[in-house]
Amino acid sequence: MKAKKKQLDFTVRPRAAKEELPADADSWVRGGEGAAAGPQKRLTLNLPAGLHTAFKGRCVLEGVTIQDKVRVLIERELAAERSAQEVGEGQARGGTAKTSPGLNATMPSAR
């Protein structure tokens, strides 16, 4: 005697309840965390495979996303630059200078 095969109905997809769905795709991608205030822009980077792998591994060990880590690094760099400018202005008024290497010290120039 042959075993009867179970019939599955693929014509109707199960739908999640509306209260379970996020308001938009971005909030779903962020896992429900609030989006940053204001308009956003996308940044695309081309990195050597080894550098990407090392950076991704570091982010995993720290428990942060690559996106969040890059945002923090950019914010830190810009804050250091603003700080250096403020110190430079203070030096012009007779203060002491404190320098920041900035992006140019760590990034090769694009030609």
GIFENZI-V219933 format. One record per backbone hydrogen bond with DSSP energy under -1.0 kcal/mol. CO is the residue of the C=O (numbers start at 1). NH is the residue of the N-H. Records with the same first field share a line. If there is no record, write none. Layout:
# GIFENZI-V219933
CO = NH / NH
This chain:
# GIFENZI-V219933
17 = 20
24 = 28
25 = 29
26 = 30
27 = 32
28 = 31
48 = 52
49 = 53
50 = 54
51 = 55
52 = 56
53 = 57
54 = 58
55 = 59
56 = 60
57 = 61
58 = 62
59 = 64
65 = 69
66 = 70
67 = 71
68 = 72
69 = 73
70 = 74
71 = 75
72 = 76
73 = 77
74 = 78
75 = 79
76 = 80
77 = 81
78 = 82
79 = 83
80 = 84
81 = 85
82 = 86
83 = 87
84 = 88
85 = 89
86 = 90
87 = 91
88 = 92
90 = 95
91 = 94
103 = 106 / 107
